[in-house]
Amino acid sequence: MEEQLLAEMKAFVAELERKEAAAVYAVPEEAFKAIRRAKTLEKFLHDIFAQAGGSGGIRLLPYIRREFGIDAEAIERFDRWAPYAKDRFEEALHEAVDRADIRAGNQGVFFAGTPSKKEAEEALRLLRDVAHAAIEIQFAAGRASPERYVAILDAQLRFYALPSTYQAGTEADYRSLIAADRLAAFAGGDETAAQALRHYARAWYQESGHAFLESREGYFDYTDVPKYLYALTGEQVARLRGDYVRYAEEQFRLLRTKPDLARGRALIAMLEQALRWQPL
């Protein structure tokens, strides 16, 4: 009797699971009304920009739910929304982004100083570009074109370069943004997208006039160097390697005057890795 009860329960639950998996859902009309009412969206733009600069890929659903008051259950079923509902919802989000503005009192979210009108307009355009590309990636469900990832990186680099924006566009900001492991994580496991990002970042660095990847002072630790070899030419790698070799020579002279076993081992590890660095 117990076995029969268990079998009936399993069959019943399995049927519920089958129906749930096969179901498609509409989006509540209130969600579209909320999106149509949205105008400023500073926090939404900021959250998308910040996420796109991190290592977690593109996952906008929590921001969409918060910004537009979407029901949690509806968001949880995002993967099973009816195709027409997804298309309509994505279009509504793009329209909202096109209407987005940065109010004068909220400029501190994006600017460390006071921007000119021209800079503020350019920054807003770049923030919208990031948001549009991120929305496309979110709704493409893993099938987004690598060009959309590159569009985000391009807009971020241009945003950093503006005179008053935050991030300030320091060498540390750029280094964090173009690290190979960061780009791979941002691409969410899509190697084609990660490769496109590395290709773009290398071209940007080579054309930028920067040289912060070519000297020891540009790195917190020598173990970080492999993250950036993809962006360097053979001559630049040789220059960087030579800088570390000279540093090792200087430190070895000091080590001879004051022997320290741990320091000696650390210098050997650094030099061995530096001698292995090759352009990718």
Contacts in CASP RR format, 6 or more apart in sequence:
PFRMAT RR
TARGET T0000
AUTHOR 0000-0000-0000
METHOD contacts of the structure
MODEL  1
MEEQLLAEMKAFVAELERKEAAAVYAVPEEAFKAIRRAKTLEKFLHDIFA
QAGGSGGIRLLPYIRREFGIDAEAIERFDRWAPYAKDRFEEALHEAVDRA
DIRAGNQGVFFAGTPSKKEAEEALRLLRDVAHAAIEIQFAAGRASPERYV
AILDAQLRFYALPSTYQAGTEADYRSLIAADRLAAFAGGDETAAQALRHY
ARAWYQESGHAFLESREGYFDYTDVPKYLYALTGEQVARLRGDYVRYAEE
QFRLLRTKPDLARGRALIAMLEQALRWQPL
21 80 0 8 1.000
23 80 0 8 1.000
24 80 0 8 1.000
24 81 0 8 1.000
24 82 0 8 1.000
25 74 0 8 1.000
25 77 0 8 1.000
25 80 0 8 1.000
25 81 0 8 1.000
25 82 0 8 1.000
25 85 0 8 1.000
26 81 0 8 1.000
26 82 0 8 1.000
26 85 0 8 1.000
27 74 0 8 1.000
27 81 0 8 1.000
27 85 0 8 1.000
27 88 0 8 1.000
27 89 0 8 1.000
28 70 0 8 1.000
28 71 0 8 1.000
28 74 0 8 1.000
31 68 0 8 1.000
31 69 0 8 1.000
31 70 0 8 1.000
31 71 0 8 1.000
31 74 0 8 1.000
31 89 0 8 1.000
32 88 0 8 1.000
32 89 0 8 1.000
32 92 0 8 1.000
34 68 0 8 1.000
34 69 0 8 1.000
34 70 0 8 1.000
35 68 0 8 1.000
35 89 0 8 1.000
35 92 0 8 1.000
35 93 0 8 1.000
35 95 0 8 1.000
35 96 0 8 1.000
36 92 0 8 1.000
36 95 0 8 1.000
36 96 0 8 1.000
38 44 0 8 1.000
38 67 0 8 1.000
38 68 0 8 1.000
38 96 0 8 1.000
38 99 0 8 1.000
38 100 0 8 1.000
39 99 0 8 1.000
39 100 0 8 1.000
39 101 0 8 1.000
40 100 0 8 1.000
40 101 0 8 1.000
40 102 0 8 1.000
40 103 0 8 1.000
40 106 0 8 1.000
41 67 0 8 1.000
41 96 0 8 1.000
41 97 0 8 1.000
41 99 0 8 1.000
41 100 0 8 1.000
41 101 0 8 1.000
42 100 0 8 1.000
42 102 0 8 1.000
42 103 0 8 1.000
42 106 0 8 1.000
42 109 0 8 1.000
42 110 0 8 1.000
43 67 0 8 1.000
43 109 0 8 1.000
44 63 0 8 1.000
44 67 0 8 1.000
44 100 0 8 1.000
44 131 0 8 1.000
45 97 0 8 1.000
45 100 0 8 1.000
45 102 0 8 1.000
45 127 0 8 1.000
45 128 0 8 1.000
45 130 0 8 1.000
45 131 0 8 1.000
46 109 0 8 1.000
46 110 0 8 1.000
47 63 0 8 1.000
48 60 0 8 1.000
48 63 0 8 1.000
48 130 0 8 1.000
48 131 0 8 1.000
48 134 0 8 1.000
49 127 0 8 1.000
49 130 0 8 1.000
49 131 0 8 1.000
49 156 0 8 1.000
49 159 0 8 1.000
51 57 0 8 1.000
51 58 0 8 1.000
51 59 0 8 1.000
51 60 0 8 1.000
51 63 0 8 1.000
51 134 0 8 1.000
52 58 0 8 1.000
52 130 0 8 1.000
52 134 0 8 1.000
52 152 0 8 1.000
52 156 0 8 1.000
52 186 0 8 1.000
53 156 0 8 1.000
53 177 0 8 1.000
53 182 0 8 1.000
53 186 0 8 1.000
54 182 0 8 1.000
54 185 0 8 1.000
54 186 0 8 1.000
55 181 0 8 1.000
55 182 0 8 1.000
55 185 0 8 1.000
55 186 0 8 1.000
56 185 0 8 1.000
56 186 0 8 1.000
56 188 0 8 1.000
57 185 0 8 1.000
57 186 0 8 1.000
57 187 0 8 1.000
57 188 0 8 1.000
58 134 0 8 1.000
58 137 0 8 1.000
58 138 0 8 1.000
58 186 0 8 1.000
59 138 0 8 1.000
60 134 0 8 1.000
60 135 0 8 1.000
60 138 0 8 1.000
61 75 0 8 1.000
61 78 0 8 1.000
61 138 0 8 1.000
62 75 0 8 1.000
64 70 0 8 1.000
64 75 0 8 1.000
64 93 0 8 1.000
65 72 0 8 1.000
65 75 0 8 1.000
79 141 0 8 1.000
81 89 0 8 1.000
86 139 0 8 1.000
89 139 0 8 1.000
90 135 0 8 1.000
90 136 0 8 1.000
90 139 0 8 1.000
93 135 0 8 1.000
94 132 0 8 1.000
94 135 0 8 1.000
97 128 0 8 1.000
97 131 0 8 1.000
97 132 0 8 1.000
97 135 0 8 1.000
98 128 0 8 1.000
100 124 0 8 1.000
100 127 0 8 1.000
100 128 0 8 1.000
100 131 0 8 1.000
101 124 0 8 1.000
102 109 0 8 1.000
102 110 0 8 1.000
102 120 0 8 1.000
102 123 0 8 1.000
102 124 0 8 1.000
102 127 0 8 1.000
107 114 0 8 1.000
107 115 0 8 1.000
107 120 0 8 1.000
108 166 0 8 1.000
110 123 0 8 1.000
110 127 0 8 1.000
110 165 0 8 1.000
110 166 0 8 1.000
111 120 0 8 1.000
111 123 0 8 1.000
111 164 0 8 1.000
111 165 0 8 1.000
111 166 0 8 1.000
112 164 0 8 1.000
112 165 0 8 1.000
112 166 0 8 1.000
112 168 0 8 1.000
113 164 0 8 1.000
114 164 0 8 1.000
115 123 0 8 1.000
115 162 0 8 1.000
115 163 0 8 1.000
115 164 0 8 1.000
115 165 0 8 1.000
116 164 0 8 1.000
119 162 0 8 1.000
119 163 0 8 1.000
119 164 0 8 1.000
119 165 0 8 1.000
122 162 0 8 1.000
123 159 0 8 1.000
123 162 0 8 1.000
123 165 0 8 1.000
126 155 0 8 1.000
126 156 0 8 1.000
126 158 0 8 1.000
126 159 0 8 1.000
126 162 0 8 1.000
127 155 0 8 1.000
127 159 0 8 1.000
129 151 0 8 1.000
129 152 0 8 1.000
129 155 0 8 1.000
130 152 0 8 1.000
130 155 0 8 1.000
130 156 0 8 1.000
130 159 0 8 1.000
133 148 0 8 1.000
133 149 0 8 1.000
133 151 0 8 1.000
133 152 0 8 1.000
133 155 0 8 1.000
134 152 0 8 1.000
136 144 0 8 1.000
136 148 0 8 1.000
137 144 0 8 1.000
137 148 0 8 1.000
137 149 0 8 1.000
140 148 0 8 1.000
142 190 0 8 1.000
144 190 0 8 1.000
144 193 0 8 1.000
146 187 0 8 1.000
146 190 0 8 1.000
146 192 0 8 1.000
146 193 0 8 1.000
146 195 0 8 1.000
146 196 0 8 1.000
146 197 0 8 1.000
147 196 0 8 1.000
149 186 0 8 1.000
149 187 0 8 1.000
149 190 0 8 1.000
149 193 0 8 1.000
149 196 0 8 1.000
149 197 0 8 1.000
150 196 0 8 1.000
150 197 0 8 1.000
150 200 0 8 1.000
153 177 0 8 1.000
153 178 0 8 1.000
153 183 0 8 1.000
153 197 0 8 1.000
153 200 0 8 1.000
153 201 0 8 1.000
154 200 0 8 1.000
154 204 0 8 1.000
156 177 0 8 1.000
157 174 0 8 1.000
157 177 0 8 1.000
157 204 0 8 1.000
159 165 0 8 1.000
159 167 0 8 1.000
160 167 0 8 1.000
160 168 0 8 1.000
160 169 0 8 1.000
160 173 0 8 1.000
160 174 0 8 1.000
160 177 0 8 1.000
161 169 0 8 1.000
167 173 0 8 1.000
171 210 0 8 1.000
171 212 0 8 1.000
171 218 0 8 1.000
174 210 0 8 1.000
174 212 0 8 1.000
175 212 0 8 1.000
175 213 0 8 1.000
175 218 0 8 1.000
175 228 0 8 1.000
176 182 0 8 1.000
177 201 0 8 1.000
178 201 0 8 1.000
178 204 0 8 1.000
178 205 0 8 1.000
178 228 0 8 1.000
178 231 0 8 1.000
179 224 0 8 1.000
179 227 0 8 1.000
179 228 0 8 1.000
180 198 0 8 1.000
180 226 0 8 1.000
180 227 0 8 1.000
180 228 0 8 1.000
180 230 0 8 1.000
181 227 0 8 1.000
182 227 0 8 1.000
183 194 0 8 1.000
183 197 0 8 1.000
183 198 0 8 1.000
183 201 0 8 1.000
184 191 0 8 1.000
184 194 0 8 1.000
186 194 0 8 1.000
186 197 0 8 1.000
187 193 0 8 1.000
187 194 0 8 1.000
187 197 0 8 1.000
188 194 0 8 1.000
198 230 0 8 1.000
198 231 0 8 1.000
201 230 0 8 1.000
201 231 0 8 1.000
202 230 0 8 1.000
202 231 0 8 1.000
205 213 0 8 1.000
205 231 0 8 1.000
205 232 0 8 1.000
206 231 0 8 1.000
206 233 0 8 1.000
212 218 0 8 1.000
213 228 0 8 1.000
213 231 0 8 1.000
213 232 0 8 1.000
213 236 0 8 1.000
213 240 0 8 1.000
214 232 0 8 1.000
214 236 0 8 1.000
214 239 0 8 1.000
214 240 0 8 1.000
214 243 0 8 1.000
215 239 0 8 1.000
215 240 0 8 1.000
215 243 0 8 1.000
216 222 0 8 1.000
216 240 0 8 1.000
216 243 0 8 1.000
216 244 0 8 1.000
216 247 0 8 1.000
219 225 0 8 1.000
222 244 0 8 1.000
222 270 0 8 1.000
222 273 0 8 1.000
222 274 0 8 1.000
223 273 0 8 1.000
225 240 0 8 1.000
225 273 0 8 1.000
225 274 0 8 1.000
225 277 0 8 1.000
226 277 0 8 1.000
229 237 0 8 1.000
229 277 0 8 1.000
229 278 0 8 1.000
229 279 0 8 1.000
229 280 0 8 1.000
230 280 0 8 1.000
232 240 0 8 1.000
232 279 0 8 1.000
233 279 0 8 1.000
234 278 0 8 1.000
234 279 0 8 1.000
236 279 0 8 1.000
237 277 0 8 1.000
237 278 0 8 1.000
237 279 0 8 1.000
240 277 0 8 1.000
241 274 0 8 1.000
241 275 0 8 1.000
241 277 0 8 1.000
242 274 0 8 1.000
244 270 0 8 1.000
244 271 0 8 1.000
244 274 0 8 1.000
245 271 0 8 1.000
245 274 0 8 1.000
245 275 0 8 1.000
248 267 0 8 1.000
248 270 0 8 1.000
248 271 0 8 1.000
248 274 0 8 1.000
251 263 0 8 1.000
251 267 0 8 1.000
252 267 0 8 1.000
255 263 0 8 1.000
255 264 0 8 1.000
255 267 0 8 1.000
END
